[in-house]
Amino acid sequence: MATVLWVTFPFFALVLAGFLAVQRNFLSVEAIPGLNSFVLFFALPCLLFRFGASTPIAQLLDAPLFITYAVCGLILVAVVVAWSLNERIRWNDAALGALVAAFPNTGFLGVPLLVALLGPSSAGPAIVSIIADLLFTSSLCIALSRMDGAGEHGFRHAAFNAGKGVLANPMPWAVCLGAVFSANGWELAEPVDKTLGLLADAASPVALFTIGAVLARSQLRARLSQHSATRPMDYLPVALVKLVVHPLLVMLVGAAVIQAGVNLDPYALMVVVLVAALPSASNVSMLAERFGADNGRIAQIILITTALAFFTFSGAVFLLRP
C-alpha cells in the first residue's frame, strides 16, 4: 500500500498545488481558462494520440469492454437522477449531479496516473472508457438537464447540442487519429513526433495543476451563487456513489459478463474498474455554470471525491493490481 501511495502522491500533490495557487491568489481566476485550453486543445490530444498510436487497434475496438462500461454508466445515471429528483432538485441539478457521479476524471488525471501505476498497457482500456463517457454518459446527462420546462423540441434541441459538443471535443478525434496510425503501422516524421512528444509530456503536470485551480474557482463562484446553501445529504451520497458504488458496479457487471462467456479481458476490466474509482471530472463544474445548475453542489462533490480519492483510489489499486 505504501508503494501505491508513493506513486499517487505526486499526482494529487499537483492538484493541491493548483488549488492553493488560486486560493492564495498566486494564480488569478482569469488565467484558468488559458490553462484549460492548453490542456484540452493542445497537450492532452497529443498525449491521447500518442497512446492511441502505440496501442494495438484490437484494444481500442474492444466492444465487450466498451458496452460493459457504458451500460454501467447509464445505470448509474438513471439511479442517481431517480434518487435526486425532489421539490428542490429538479432535472437540471439532478442530471448534472448524475454526471458528476458517473463521469470520472480520466483524461486529466486517470490516463497519466494509470500509466504510472500499471504501465502503457493500461492506456487502451482507459481510452475506451473516455469514448464511452463522451458519447453516452455526458450526452445523456446534458440532454436530461434540459428537461425542466422543456417539451419534446427542447429535449431534442438539447440532445443535438450535446452531440455537437462531443464532435467539438478534440479528445475523441485525437484517439481516432491515433487508432488510424496504429491500424496502418504509420509513424510521424521525427521533428513532428518530437513536437507532439513535448506537448504530450506537458499534459500531465499542467492538467493536474489545472484540476486544482478549477476546483478552487468552483468553490469561489459557488460562494457567490444565488442558490441556497447546499445540504450535506444533497452531495455526500453522490460522492459516495462515485468513489464506491461506481467501481463496484463496473466490477460486478464485468464479472457477470465474463461468467456469461463473453470475451472480456480481465486485465482490461481491472483498468476500467480503477477508472471508475477515480474522482469526478472537474469540467462538470463548468457545465453546471453554463446551464445554471447548483454549482455549489457540483463543486462540493468534485472537491470531496478528489480529496478522498487519494486514499480510496490508492486502496483500490492495492486490492486489484496483480
C-alpha positions in Angstrom: 0.0 0.0 0.0 2.8 2.4 0.8 4.3 1.8 -2.6 1.0 2.7 -4.3 0.7 5.9 -2.2 4.3 6.8 -3.1 3.3 6.7 -6.8 -0.1 8.5 -6.4 1.1 11.2 -4.1 2.8 13.5 -6.7 -0.4 13.5 -8.8 -2.6 14.6 -6.0 0.0 17.0 -4.7 -0.1 18.8 -8.0 -3.9 19.1 -7.7 -3.4 20.6 -4.3 -0.8 23.0 -5.6 -3.2 24.3 -8.2 -6.0 24.6 -5.6 -3.8 26.6 -3.2 -2.4 28.7 -6.0 -5.9 30.1 -6.7 -6.9 30.2 -3.1 -3.8 32.2 -2.2 -4.1 34.5 -5.2 -0.8 33.3 -6.7 -2.8 32.4 -9.9 -5.7 34.6 -11.0 -9.0 33.1 -11.8 -8.8 34.8 -15.2 -5.8 32.6 -16.1 -7.6 29.3 -15.6 -9.4 29.3 -19.0 -6.0 29.6 -20.7 -4.6 26.6 -18.7 -7.8 24.7 -19.6 -7.5 25.5 -23.3 -3.8 24.5 -23.4 -4.6 21.1 -21.9 -7.8 20.4 -23.7 -6.8 21.6 -27.2 -3.0 21.0 -27.3 -1.4 18.9 -24.6 -4.0 16.2 -23.9 -4.9 15.4 -27.5 -1.2 14.9 -28.2 -1.0 12.5 -25.2 -4.0 10.6 -26.3 -2.8 10.5 -29.9 0.5 9.0 -28.7 -1.2 6.4 -26.6 -3.7 5.6 -29.4 -1.0 5.2 -32.0 1.1 2.9 -29.7 -1.9 0.8 -28.6 -2.9 -2.3 -30.6 -6.0 -1.5 -32.6 -7.8 -4.5 -31.1 -7.6 -2.9 -27.6 -9.2 0.3 -28.9 -12.0 -1.6 -30.6 -12.8 -3.7 -27.6 -16.6 -3.9 -27.9 -17.4 -6.0 -24.8 -15.4 -3.6 -22.6 -17.0 -0.5 -24.2 -20.5 -1.9 -23.8 -19.9 -3.1 -20.3 -18.5 0.2 -19.1 -21.2 2.3 -21.0 -24.1 0.3 -19.6 -22.7 0.7 -16.1 -22.6 4.5 -16.6 -26.2 4.6 -17.9 -27.4 2.5 -14.9 -25.6 4.9 -12.6 -27.1 8.0 -14.2 -30.6 6.5 -14.0 -30.3 5.6 -10.3 -28.8 9.0 -9.3 -31.3 11.0 -11.2 -34.2 9.0 -9.8 -32.8 9.4 -6.3 -32.0 13.1 -6.6 -35.3 14.4 -8.0 -37.4 16.2 -5.4 -39.1 19.5 -4.8 -35.7 21.3 -4.6 -33.6 19.4 -7.0 -35.1 19.3 -10.4 -33.9 17.9 -13.8 -31.1 20.4 -14.3 -29.4 19.7 -10.9 -30.3 16.0 -10.9 -28.8 15.4 -14.3 -25.6 17.2 -13.7 -25.3 15.6 -10.3 -25.7 12.2 -12.0 -23.0 13.2 -14.5 -20.6 14.1 -11.7 -21.3 10.7 -10.1 -20.7 8.7 -13.3 -18.0 10.7 -15.2 -14.5 10.1 -13.8 -11.6 12.5 -14.4 -10.0 10.1 -16.8 -8.5 12.5 -19.3 -6.8 14.9 -17.0 -5.9 12.5 -14.1 -6.7 8.9 -14.9 -4.6 8.2 -18.0 -1.3 9.6 -16.7 -1.9 8.1 -13.2 -2.8 4.6 -14.5 0.1 4.6 -16.9 2.4 5.4 -14.0 0.9 2.7 -11.9 0.2 -0.1 -14.4 2.3 0.8 -17.4 1.4 1.8 -21.0 -0.8 -1.2 -21.5 -3.5 0.4 -19.3 -3.9 3.3 -21.7 -6.0 1.3 -24.2 -8.8 0.4 -21.8 -8.8 3.8 -20.2 -9.2 5.4 -23.7 -12.2 3.1 -24.4 -13.8 4.4 -21.2 -13.2 8.0 -22.2 -15.0 7.5 -25.5 -17.9 5.8 -23.7 -18.3 8.7 -21.3 -18.1 11.3 -24.0 -20.5 9.6 -26.4 -23.1 8.3 -23.9 -22.8 9.5 -20.3 -22.2 13.2 -20.8 -24.5 13.5 -23.8 -27.4 11.8 -22.0 -26.9 13.9 -18.8 -26.7 17.2 -20.8 -29.9 16.3 -22.6 -31.7 15.3 -19.4 -30.6 18.6 -17.8 -32.8 20.4 -20.3 -36.0 18.6 -19.2 -37.1 21.4 -16.8 -40.0 23.1 -18.6 -38.9 21.7 -22.0 -41.2 19.9 -24.3 -40.1 17.3 -26.9 -38.5 20.1 -29.0 -36.5 21.3 -26.0 -35.2 17.8 -25.3 -34.3 17.2 -29.0 -32.5 20.5 -29.1 -30.5 19.7 -26.0 -29.6 16.3 -27.4 -28.5 17.9 -30.6 -26.3 20.4 -28.8 -24.8 17.6 -26.7 -23.9 15.8 -29.9 -22.3 18.9 -31.2 -20.3 19.2 -28.0 -18.9 15.7 -28.5 -17.9 16.5 -32.1 -16.2 19.7 -31.0 -14.2 17.9 -28.3 -10.6 17.2 -29.6 -10.0 14.2 -27.4 -12.0 11.6 -29.3 -10.6 12.9 -32.6 -7.1 12.5 -31.2 -7.9 8.9 -30.2 -9.4 8.1 -33.6 -6.4 9.6 -35.4 -4.1 7.6 -33.2 -6.1 4.4 -33.9 -5.7 5.0 -37.7 -1.9 5.3 -37.2 -2.0 2.1 -35.1 -4.0 0.1 -37.6 -1.8 1.1 -40.5 1.5 1.0 -38.7 2.2 4.6 -39.7 4.8 6.8 -37.9 5.2 10.5 -37.8 8.2 12.3 -39.1 10.8 12.7 -36.4 10.5 16.5 -36.0 6.7 16.3 -35.8 6.9 13.3 -33.4 9.2 15.2 -31.1 7.0 18.3 -31.1 3.9 16.2 -30.2 6.0 14.5 -27.6 6.9 17.8 -25.9 3.2 18.7 -25.7 2.2 15.3 -24.5 4.8 15.4 -21.7 3.3 18.7 -20.6 -0.2 17.3 -20.4 0.0 15.5 -17.0 1.5 18.2 -14.8 -0.4 21.1 -16.3 -3.7 19.1 -16.3 -3.3 18.1 -12.7 -2.4 21.7 -11.6 -5.5 22.9 -13.7 -7.8 20.5 -11.9 -6.9 22.1 -8.5 -7.3 25.6 -10.0 -10.7 24.7 -11.4 -11.8 23.3 -8.0 -10.7 26.4 -6.2 -12.5 28.6 -8.8 -15.7 26.5 -8.5 -15.6 27.0 -4.7 -15.2 30.7 -5.0 -18.0 31.0 -7.5 -20.3 28.7 -5.5 -20.0 31.1 -2.6 -21.3 33.9 -4.8 -24.0 31.7 -6.3 -27.7 32.7 -5.8 -28.6 29.1 -4.9 -29.4 28.4 -1.3 -26.9 26.6 0.9 -26.3 23.0 -0.2 -27.4 20.4 2.3 -24.8 17.6 3.0 -27.4 15.0 2.1 -27.6 16.5 -1.4 -23.9 15.9 -2.2 -22.4 13.4 0.3 -24.3 10.3 -1.0 -23.4 11.3 -4.6 -19.7 11.5 -3.7 -20.0 8.0 -2.1 -21.7 6.7 -5.3 -18.8 8.0 -7.3 -16.0 6.6 -5.2 -17.5 3.3 -4.1 -20.7 2.3 -6.0 -19.3 3.1 -9.5 -16.2 0.9 -9.3 -18.2 -1.9 -7.6 -20.9 -1.7 -10.3 -18.3 -2.0 -13.1 -16.6 -4.8 -11.3 -19.8 -6.8 -10.7 -21.2 -6.3 -14.1 -17.9 -7.1 -15.8 -17.6 -10.3 -13.7 -21.1 -11.3 -14.7 -20.2 -10.6 -18.4 -17.1 -12.8 -18.1 -19.1 -15.5 -16.3 -21.6 -15.5 -19.2 -18.8 -16.5 -21.6 -18.3 -13.1 -23.2 -14.7 -12.5 -24.3 -13.9 -9.7 -21.8 -10.3 -9.4 -20.9 -9.9 -9.5 -17.1 -6.9 -7.0 -17.2 -9.0 -4.5 -19.2 -11.8 -4.9 -16.8 -9.5 -4.2 -13.9 -8.3 -1.0 -15.6 -11.8 0.4 -16.1 -12.8 -0.6 -12.5 -9.9 1.7 -11.5 -11.1 4.3 -13.9 -14.5 4.2 -12.2 -12.7 4.6 -8.8 -11.3 8.0 -10.0 -12.7 11.2 -8.6 -15.4 13.2 -10.5 -14.4 15.1 -13.7 -13.6 18.7 -12.8 -15.1 20.1 -16.1 -18.6 19.2 -14.9 -18.5 22.3 -12.8 -18.1 24.4 -15.9 -21.1 22.7 -17.4 -23.1 23.5 -14.2 -22.1 27.2 -14.6 -23.1 27.2 -18.3 -26.5 25.6 -17.6 -27.4 27.5 -14.5 -27.3 24.4 -12.2 -26.4 24.5 -8.5 -22.6 24.7 -8.9 -22.1 24.7 -5.2 -23.4 21.2 -5.0 -21.4 20.1 -8.0 -18.2 21.7 -6.7 -18.7 20.0 -3.3 -19.0 16.6 -4.9 -15.9 17.1 -7.1 -13.8 18.5 -4.2 -14.8 15.7 -1.8 -14.2 12.9 -4.4 -10.8 14.4 -5.4 -9.7 14.8 -1.8 -10.8 11.3 -0.7 -9.6 9.6 -3.9 -6.0 9.8 -2.8 -7.0 7.1 -0.2 -9.9 5.3 -1.9 -8.2 5.1 -5.3 -4.9 4.0 -3.8 -6.7 1.4 -1.8 -8.5 0.1 -5.0 -5.1 -0.1 -6.8 -3.6 -2.0 -3.8 -6.5 -4.5 -3.8 -6.9 -5.0 -7.6 -3.4 -4.7 -9.0 -1.7 -8.1 -9.7 
